[in-house]
Amino acid sequence: MVTTRIYMKDKALPHNHRSSLSVGIIGGGIAGSTIALRLAELGINVEIFEEGISLVNGPPICHLHAGGNLYREISDEQCITLLQQSIDSLKVFPHTVNVRPTVIAVPKPDKGDPVNLIPRLSKLQSFYRQSVEQDPTNQVIGHPDGYFKLYEQNDLERLSQQSMPTHPESFDDWMIPVAKNLDLNQFKYPLALVQEYGWSVFRLAATANLALDKLPTCQIHTQSKVTHVSQQTDLGWQIEYQQYDSGCQDYVTHRLEVDYLINACGFQTGLIDDMARQQRSRLVEFKAAYVTQWPDNQGCWPEVIFHGERGTPDGMAQLTPYPDGYFQLHGMTEDITLFKQGLAKSTATSAQPKLADGFIRKIKSGWDNQEIHTRSERAIRHMSRFVPNYKTAVVGGKPLFGAQQIPGDDVTLRAADVSFAGKRYARTEIVKASSALSAANSIVEQLHAEGLFQAQVDGMNIAQAFPVTRSLSVKDIEAYAISLAHQRGYPEALAKTLSYDLKK
């Protein structure tokens, strides 16, 4: 039975920089949590609602898109946007990144030509160099001169004869396991090594949970499902939600009012749009990545991207390394990462695309063990086409999975952050996690524009904007991340820090 309690939420104790503004954020994923951090650090009163038992638990985040080089189909402008967003994100979340480069390889059967990638890489390198010249603190992915390096087949044949380094210190060191394990005759040349790092969803989650818990301006409502929102004239919103009460072992209905509402519900953003009577065209796509362990692995691997045509049997393959011989695999085919009928579109009567019931069951209740093994083994076979020895890898755990929203109708869109509709209402629409900070900054600007928040933030650098978030130690973040991995049923290797000092 659900009982109802109606009340106005008591404000937390004031502090020196507290604003009278209150903001409700529905959704505690990477977007909602980053926005909550940004606003709460400014002294704005934040109420964040999350259905799960902890924050940041959604689609598989594994890659910091510092240039978007995984996606050759997107525009140069999107790549530059992703690079800038990644630089800013690294400055806010320095302990969440796995420091290792990414290799881009084009198989011979693929229609693409790796030479066509070089102008974009040069453009990104130039942008990064200018960014560092303007602000030296932007040098967060190595020296601009080393943003990328190209390798011809004879370079890799030479490297394949060298001993495997235990601690990579140069680009060539990172390429040695690649050179030793790839069938070098299968690829077009050159291969490109790029300074795009990995990103740990578990350490992001740990950072958000730890920092928001320290901020007196933020109230976290986990195990809370928002059931209704309504605008109270032009002055704010009422949020009705059900929260699990362990005392009575039942869900209790609450209501509270906020001055501004942010819809950060990820793939369920359309549900709140419908409640708020805000129509929006969007796509939702269900995806999964697979956790594998490669006992025969030797050396420290970079991430490796094998380009391919999306949705075909030759779809892109992605090999993402973690400590202890664990690798996360993507295969952009309908039998691996993508799913038949896994893409849904909003309608004229609802802003919420309707995924098939089977996908919702996976999100809410988990996967059938047989399907975990079937799809993981397909991912292993797909990877072994390019890395023959990978056939000895085994299933390492359940998939990382979720549904991803894409605003509009372009399934290739990657750089998006936030949109505003109606009065005192914003919706986040990030496709990549690195866009979350951009969304947060845009919301701060909007609050200024609407006259709701007057504190001066122009010229405030990242360190000044996130003092509590940046004060967390790598030790505390990693320990909390490992506990989250255990809680969520994943190997702790996915939460551990992977970091090497990379020289030119």
C-alpha positions as CSV (number, residue, x, y, z in Angstrom):
1,M,0.0,0.0,0.0
2,V,1.2,3.5,-0.8
3,T,0.6,6.2,1.7
4,T,0.8,9.9,1.1
5,R,2.6,12.6,3.0
6,I,2.4,16.2,1.6
7,Y,5.0,18.6,2.9
8,M,7.3,21.4,2.0
9,K,10.9,20.2,2.2
10,D,12.9,21.8,5.0
11,K,16.0,23.7,3.7
12,A,19.4,22.4,4.8
13,L,21.3,24.6,7.2
14,P,22.5,27.8,5.3
15,H,26.1,28.6,4.6
16,N,28.0,31.7,3.6
17,H,27.3,31.4,-0.2
18,R,23.8,29.9,-0.2
19,S,21.3,31.1,-2.7
20,S,17.6,31.2,-2.1
21,L,17.1,29.5,-5.5
22,S,16.0,25.9,-5.4
23,V,16.4,23.5,-8.4
24,G,14.9,20.1,-8.8
25,I,16.9,17.6,-11.0
26,I,15.0,14.4,-12.1
27,G,17.6,11.8,-12.9
28,G,20.9,11.0,-11.2
29,G,22.9,9.8,-14.1
30,I,26.1,11.5,-15.3
31,A,24.1,14.5,-16.6
32,G,21.9,15.0,-13.6
33,S,24.8,14.4,-11.2
34,T,27.2,16.8,-13.0
35,I,24.6,19.5,-13.0
36,A,23.9,18.9,-9.3
37,L,27.6,19.3,-8.6
38,R,27.8,22.5,-10.6
39,L,24.8,24.1,-9.0
40,A,25.4,22.9,-5.4
41,E,29.0,24.1,-5.6
42,L,27.6,27.5,-6.4
43,G,25.4,27.5,-3.3
44,I,22.2,26.8,-5.2
45,N,19.8,24.5,-3.3
46,V,19.5,21.2,-5.3
47,E,17.1,18.3,-4.9
48,I,18.1,15.4,-7.1
49,F,15.9,12.3,-7.6
50,E,17.2,8.9,-8.7
51,E,15.2,5.7,-9.0
52,G,18.3,3.5,-8.2
53,I,20.2,3.1,-5.0
54,S,23.2,5.2,-6.1
55,L,24.0,7.9,-8.7
56,V,25.5,7.4,-12.2
57,N,24.4,3.9,-13.2
58,G,23.4,4.0,-16.9
59,P,24.8,3.3,-20.4
60,P,28.3,1.9,-20.7
61,I,30.8,4.8,-20.4
62,C,34.3,3.7,-21.2
63,H,35.9,6.4,-23.4
64,L,36.7,10.1,-23.0
65,H,36.0,11.4,-26.5
66,A,38.8,13.9,-26.7
67,G,38.3,14.4,-30.4
68,G,35.6,11.9,-31.3
69,N,37.9,9.8,-33.5
70,L,35.8,6.7,-33.0
71,Y,33.2,8.3,-35.2
72,R,34.5,9.1,-38.7
73,E,30.9,9.8,-39.8
74,I,30.4,12.9,-37.6
75,S,31.4,16.4,-38.6
76,D,34.7,18.1,-37.7
77,E,32.7,20.6,-35.7
78,Q,31.3,17.8,-33.5
79,C,34.8,16.4,-33.0
80,I,36.1,19.8,-31.9
81,T,33.2,20.2,-29.5
82,L,33.9,16.8,-28.0
83,L,37.5,17.7,-27.6
84,Q,36.8,20.9,-25.8
85,Q,34.2,19.2,-23.6
86,S,36.7,16.4,-22.8
87,I,39.3,18.9,-21.7
88,D,36.9,20.6,-19.3
89,S,35.7,17.3,-18.0
90,L,39.2,16.1,-17.3
91,K,39.8,19.3,-15.2
92,V,36.8,18.6,-13.1
93,F,37.1,14.9,-12.7
94,P,40.9,14.2,-12.9
95,H,40.7,10.9,-10.9
96,T,38.1,9.3,-13.1
97,V,40.2,8.9,-16.3
98,N,42.2,5.8,-17.4
99,V,45.4,7.3,-19.0
100,R,46.1,5.3,-22.1
101,P,45.9,6.2,-25.8
102,T,43.6,4.9,-28.5
103,V,44.6,3.2,-31.8
104,I,42.4,3.7,-34.9
105,A,42.8,0.9,-37.4
106,V,40.9,0.5,-40.8
107,P,40.6,-3.2,-42.0
108,K,41.2,-3.8,-45.7
109,P,37.6,-4.9,-46.5
110,D,36.3,-1.5,-45.1
111,K,35.4,1.2,-47.6
112,G,37.3,3.8,-45.6
113,D,40.7,5.2,-46.2
114,P,42.9,5.9,-43.2
115,V,44.6,8.7,-45.1
116,N,41.3,10.6,-45.0
117,L,41.5,10.7,-41.2
118,I,44.7,12.7,-41.2
119,P,43.3,16.2,-42.0
120,R,40.8,15.8,-39.1
121,L,43.6,14.7,-36.7
122,S,45.7,17.7,-37.8
123,K,42.7,20.0,-37.3
124,L,42.1,18.6,-33.8
125,Q,45.8,18.9,-32.9
126,S,45.8,22.5,-34.0
127,F,42.7,23.3,-31.9
128,Y,44.3,21.6,-28.9
129,R,47.5,23.5,-29.3
130,Q,45.7,26.8,-29.5
131,S,43.7,25.8,-26.4
132,V,46.8,25.1,-24.4
133,E,48.5,28.3,-25.6
134,Q,45.5,30.3,-24.3
135,D,45.4,28.4,-21.0
136,P,48.2,26.1,-20.0
137,T,45.9,24.2,-17.6
138,N,44.2,22.8,-20.7
139,Q,47.1,20.5,-21.3
140,V,45.4,17.5,-19.9
141,I,45.9,14.9,-22.6
142,G,49.6,15.2,-23.1
143,H,51.7,17.8,-25.1
144,P,49.9,19.1,-28.2
145,D,52.8,17.9,-30.4
146,G,51.9,14.4,-29.3
147,Y,48.2,14.4,-29.9
148,F,48.6,11.7,-32.5
149,K,51.2,9.6,-34.3
150,L,50.9,7.6,-37.5
151,Y,52.3,4.1,-38.0
152,E,53.0,2.3,-41.3
153,Q,53.2,-1.4,-41.6
154,N,57.0,-1.5,-41.6
155,D,56.9,0.5,-38.3
156,L,54.7,-2.1,-36.7
157,E,56.8,-5.0,-38.1
158,R,59.8,-3.5,-36.4
159,L,57.9,-3.0,-33.1
160,S,56.7,-6.5,-33.2
161,Q,60.3,-7.7,-32.7
162,Q,60.8,-5.7,-29.6
163,S,60.2,-7.0,-26.0
164,M,56.9,-6.2,-24.3
165,P,57.2,-3.3,-21.9
166,T,55.7,-3.6,-18.5
167,H,55.3,0.1,-18.1
168,P,54.7,2.0,-21.3
169,E,56.6,5.3,-21.5
170,S,56.3,6.2,-25.2
171,F,53.9,5.9,-28.1
172,D,56.0,3.1,-29.5
173,D,55.7,1.2,-26.2
174,W,51.9,1.3,-26.4
175,M,52.0,0.0,-30.0
176,I,54.1,-3.1,-29.2
177,P,51.3,-5.3,-28.0
178,V,49.2,-4.2,-31.0
179,A,52.0,-5.0,-33.4
180,K,52.6,-8.4,-31.9
181,N,48.9,-9.4,-31.8
182,L,47.3,-8.0,-35.0
183,D,47.6,-9.7,-38.4
184,L,49.3,-6.8,-39.9
185,N,48.4,-7.8,-43.5
186,Q,44.7,-7.3,-42.7
187,F,44.8,-3.5,-42.5
188,K,45.2,-0.3,-44.5
189,Y,47.9,2.1,-43.5
190,P,48.7,4.2,-41.6
191,L,47.3,3.2,-38.2
192,A,46.8,6.2,-35.9
193,L,47.6,6.4,-32.2
194,V,45.6,9.3,-30.6
195,Q,45.5,10.8,-27.1
196,E,41.9,9.8,-26.4
197,Y,41.8,8.3,-22.9
198,G,39.5,5.9,-21.1
199,W,36.8,6.9,-18.6
200,S,35.6,4.9,-15.6
201,V,31.9,5.0,-15.1
202,F,32.5,3.6,-11.6
203,R,34.9,6.3,-10.6
204,L,32.6,8.9,-12.1
205,A,29.8,7.5,-9.9
206,A,32.0,7.5,-6.9
207,T,33.0,11.1,-7.4
208,A,29.4,12.2,-7.8
209,N,28.2,10.3,-4.7
210,L,31.1,11.4,-2.5
211,A,31.1,15.1,-3.5
212,L,27.3,15.6,-3.4
213,D,27.2,13.9,0.0
214,K,29.6,16.6,1.2
215,L,27.7,19.5,-0.2
216,P,25.1,20.9,2.3
217,T,23.2,22.5,-0.6
218,C,22.3,19.2,-2.2
219,Q,19.6,16.7,-1.0
220,I,19.9,13.3,-2.7
221,H,16.7,11.3,-3.0
222,T,17.6,7.7,-4.1
223,Q,15.1,4.9,-4.6
224,S,12.8,7.8,-5.6
225,K,10.5,7.7,-8.6
226,V,8.9,11.0,-9.8
227,T,5.3,10.3,-10.6
228,H,4.1,13.8,-11.5
229,V,5.3,17.4,-12.1
230,S,3.2,20.5,-12.4
231,Q,4.0,24.1,-12.9
232,Q,2.8,26.4,-10.2
233,T,1.9,29.5,-12.2
234,D,5.1,31.0,-13.5
235,L,7.0,30.8,-10.3
236,G,8.1,27.2,-10.0
237,W,7.2,23.5,-10.1
238,Q,5.7,21.0,-7.8
239,I,7.3,17.5,-7.9
240,E,5.5,14.4,-6.6
241,Y,7.6,11.4,-6.0
242,Q,7.5,8.0,-4.3
243,Q,10.4,7.1,-2.1
244,Y,11.1,3.7,-0.5
245,D,10.8,3.9,3.3
246,S,12.8,1.0,4.9
247,G,11.0,1.7,8.2
248,C,7.6,0.8,6.9
249,Q,9.0,-1.3,4.0
250,D,6.8,0.5,1.5
251,Y,6.8,3.5,-0.9
252,V,5.7,6.8,0.6
253,T,4.5,9.6,-1.6
254,H,6.0,13.1,-1.1
255,R,5.6,16.5,-2.7
256,L,7.9,19.4,-2.8
257,E,8.3,22.7,-4.7
258,V,11.3,24.1,-6.5
259,D,11.9,27.3,-8.4
260,Y,13.4,25.5,-11.5
261,L,13.0,22.0,-13.0
262,I,15.7,20.1,-14.8
263,N,14.8,16.9,-16.7
264,A,17.9,14.7,-16.7
265,C,16.1,11.3,-17.1
266,G,18.3,9.9,-19.9
267,F,16.3,7.5,-22.0
268,Q,13.2,8.3,-20.0
269,T,13.4,12.1,-20.6
270,G,10.3,12.0,-22.7
271,L,8.2,10.8,-19.7
272,I,8.9,14.0,-17.8
273,D,8.5,16.0,-21.0
274,D,5.0,14.5,-21.4
275,M,4.2,15.4,-17.7
276,A,5.4,18.9,-18.3
277,R,3.5,19.1,-21.6
278,Q,6.7,19.8,-23.6
279,Q,6.8,18.0,-26.9
280,R,10.2,16.9,-28.3
281,S,11.4,14.8,-31.1
282,R,14.1,12.2,-30.1
283,L,15.4,8.7,-30.6
284,V,16.2,6.2,-27.9
285,E,18.7,3.3,-28.6
286,F,19.4,0.3,-26.5
287,K,23.1,-0.7,-26.5
288,A,25.4,-3.1,-24.6
289,A,29.1,-3.6,-24.1
290,Y,30.6,-6.9,-22.9
291,V,33.0,-7.6,-20.1
292,T,35.6,-10.2,-21.0
293,Q,38.8,-11.5,-19.5
294,W,41.8,-12.5,-21.6
295,P,44.1,-14.8,-19.5
296,D,46.7,-15.0,-22.3
297,N,47.0,-11.3,-22.5
298,Q,50.5,-9.8,-22.2
299,G,51.6,-6.2,-22.0
300,C,49.7,-3.0,-21.4
301,W,47.2,-2.4,-24.2
302,P,45.9,0.9,-25.6
303,E,42.3,1.0,-26.6
304,V,41.9,-0.2,-30.2
305,I,39.2,0.8,-32.6
306,F,38.7,-1.2,-35.7
307,H,36.5,0.8,-38.0
308,G,33.5,-0.8,-39.8
309,E,30.1,0.0,-41.2
310,R,27.5,0.3,-38.4
311,G,24.8,-2.3,-38.3
312,T,26.6,-4.7,-40.7
313,P,28.4,-7.9,-39.8
314,D,31.6,-5.9,-40.2
315,G,30.6,-3.2,-37.8
316,M,33.2,-1.3,-35.7
317,A,34.9,-3.3,-33.0
318,Q,36.2,-1.7,-29.9
319,L,38.7,-3.2,-27.4
320,T,38.9,-1.3,-24.1
321,P,41.5,-2.4,-21.6
322,Y,41.2,-2.5,-17.8
323,P,43.6,-3.8,-15.1
324,D,43.9,-7.6,-14.4
325,G,43.4,-8.7,-18.0
326,Y,39.8,-7.4,-18.3
327,F,38.6,-5.9,-21.6
328,Q,35.3,-4.3,-22.5
329,L,34.1,-5.1,-26.0
330,H,31.8,-3.3,-28.4
331,G,30.8,-4.7,-31.8
332,M,28.5,-2.4,-33.8
333,T,26.4,-5.2,-35.2
334,E,22.9,-6.2,-34.4
335,D,24.1,-9.4,-32.8
336,I,26.5,-7.7,-30.3
337,T,26.2,-4.1,-29.2
338,L,23.2,-3.1,-31.3
339,F,19.9,-4.9,-31.2
340,K,17.1,-5.6,-33.7
341,Q,14.3,-3.1,-32.9
342,G,16.6,-1.5,-30.4
343,L,16.1,2.0,-31.8
344,A,12.8,3.7,-31.0
345,K,11.4,7.1,-32.0
346,S,9.1,9.6,-30.3
347,T,5.7,10.2,-31.8
348,A,3.3,13.1,-32.4
349,T,1.5,12.3,-29.2
350,S,4.4,11.5,-26.9
351,A,8.0,12.7,-26.4
352,Q,9.0,9.3,-25.0
353,P,10.1,6.7,-27.6
354,K,8.7,3.3,-26.7
355,L,11.3,0.6,-26.5
356,A,10.1,-3.0,-26.7
357,D,9.3,-4.6,-23.4
358,G,12.3,-6.9,-23.6
359,F,14.7,-4.0,-23.4
360,I,12.8,-2.5,-20.5
361,R,13.0,-5.8,-18.6
362,K,16.8,-5.8,-19.2
363,I,17.1,-2.3,-17.8
364,K,14.9,-2.9,-14.8
365,S,15.6,-6.6,-14.0
366,G,18.8,-7.6,-15.7
367,W,19.7,-10.2,-18.3
368,D,19.2,-13.9,-18.8
369,N,22.4,-15.7,-18.2
370,Q,22.3,-17.6,-21.5
371,E,22.0,-14.3,-23.4
372,I,24.9,-12.9,-21.5
373,H,27.1,-15.8,-22.6
374,T,25.8,-15.9,-26.2
375,R,26.3,-12.2,-26.9
376,S,29.6,-12.0,-25.0
377,E,31.0,-14.9,-27.0
378,R,29.9,-13.3,-30.2
379,A,31.8,-10.2,-29.1
380,I,34.9,-12.3,-28.5
381,R,34.6,-13.9,-31.9
382,H,34.1,-10.5,-33.6
383,M,37.3,-9.2,-31.9
384,S,39.3,-12.3,-32.8
385,R,38.8,-11.5,-36.4
386,F,41.3,-8.6,-35.9
387,V,43.2,-10.0,-32.8
388,P,43.4,-13.7,-33.5
389,N,44.7,-14.7,-30.0
390,Y,41.6,-13.0,-28.5
391,K,39.7,-16.3,-29.2
392,T,41.1,-17.5,-25.8
393,A,39.2,-14.8,-23.9
394,V,36.3,-15.7,-21.7
395,V,33.2,-14.1,-20.4
396,G,34.2,-11.8,-17.5
397,G,30.9,-10.7,-16.1
398,K,27.5,-9.3,-17.1
399,P,27.3,-6.6,-19.8
400,L,27.4,-2.9,-19.2
401,F,24.2,-1.7,-20.9
402,G,21.5,0.9,-21.1
403,A,19.4,3.1,-23.4
404,Q,20.8,6.3,-24.9
405,Q,18.7,9.2,-26.0
406,I,19.6,11.2,-29.1
407,P,17.7,14.5,-29.7
408,G,16.2,14.9,-33.1
409,D,16.4,12.1,-35.7
410,D,20.1,11.8,-36.6
411,V,21.3,8.5,-35.1
412,T,25.0,9.6,-35.7
413,L,24.7,12.7,-33.5
414,R,27.3,12.7,-30.7
415,A,27.8,16.3,-29.5
416,A,24.6,17.5,-27.7
417,D,24.0,18.8,-24.2
418,V,20.8,20.7,-23.2
419,S,17.7,22.4,-24.5
420,F,15.3,24.8,-22.9
421,A,11.5,24.8,-23.2
422,G,8.6,26.6,-21.6
423,K,9.3,28.5,-18.4
424,R,11.9,27.5,-15.8
425,Y,12.4,24.1,-17.5
426,A,15.5,22.5,-19.0
427,R,16.1,19.0,-20.4
428,T,19.5,17.5,-20.7
429,E,20.1,15.6,-24.0
430,I,23.7,14.4,-23.7
431,V,24.8,11.6,-26.0
432,K,28.3,11.4,-24.6
433,A,29.2,11.7,-21.0
434,S,31.8,14.4,-21.7
435,S,28.9,16.7,-22.7
436,A,27.4,16.7,-19.2
437,L,29.6,19.6,-18.0
438,S,28.7,21.7,-21.0
439,A,25.0,21.1,-20.2
440,A,25.6,22.2,-16.6
441,N,27.4,25.4,-17.7
442,S,24.6,26.2,-20.1
443,I,22.0,25.9,-17.3
444,V,24.0,28.3,-15.1
445,E,23.9,30.8,-18.0
446,Q,20.2,30.3,-18.4
447,L,19.6,30.9,-14.7
448,H,21.5,34.1,-15.1
449,A,19.5,35.1,-18.2
450,E,16.2,34.5,-16.4
451,G,17.3,36.6,-13.4
452,L,17.1,33.6,-11.0
453,F,20.7,33.6,-10.0
454,Q,22.8,36.7,-9.7
455,A,26.1,35.5,-8.3
456,Q,29.1,36.5,-10.5
457,V,30.6,33.4,-12.1
458,D,32.3,34.9,-15.2
459,G,36.0,34.2,-15.3
460,M,35.7,31.5,-12.7
461,N,38.0,28.7,-13.6
462,I,37.4,25.0,-13.1
463,A,39.3,24.8,-9.8
464,Q,37.2,27.6,-8.4
465,A,33.9,26.2,-9.7
466,F,34.4,22.7,-8.2
467,P,36.4,23.0,-5.0
468,V,34.6,20.2,-3.1
469,T,34.6,17.8,-6.1
470,R,38.3,18.4,-6.8
471,S,39.2,18.0,-3.2
472,L,38.4,14.2,-3.2
473,S,41.4,12.0,-3.2
474,V,42.1,9.3,-5.8
475,K,42.4,6.7,-3.0
476,D,38.9,7.5,-1.6
477,I,37.4,7.6,-5.1
478,E,38.9,4.3,-6.1
479,A,37.8,2.6,-2.9
480,Y,34.2,3.8,-3.3
481,A,34.2,2.9,-6.9
482,I,35.3,-0.7,-6.1
483,S,32.5,-0.9,-3.6
484,L,30.0,0.3,-6.3
485,A,31.4,-2.3,-8.7
486,H,30.8,-5.1,-6.2
487,Q,27.3,-3.7,-5.4
488,R,26.4,-3.6,-9.0
489,G,27.8,-7.1,-9.7
490,Y,30.8,-6.2,-11.8
491,P,34.6,-7.1,-11.5
492,E,36.4,-4.6,-9.4
493,A,39.0,-4.3,-12.2
494,L,36.5,-2.0,-14.0
495,A,36.8,0.5,-11.1
496,K,40.5,0.4,-10.6
497,T,42.8,3.3,-11.8
498,L,44.7,2.6,-15.0
499,S,47.3,5.3,-15.4
500,Y,50.7,5.7,-17.0
501,D,52.9,8.7,-17.7
502,L,53.0,8.9,-21.4
503,K,55.9,10.7,-23.0
504,K,56.4,11.6,-26.7
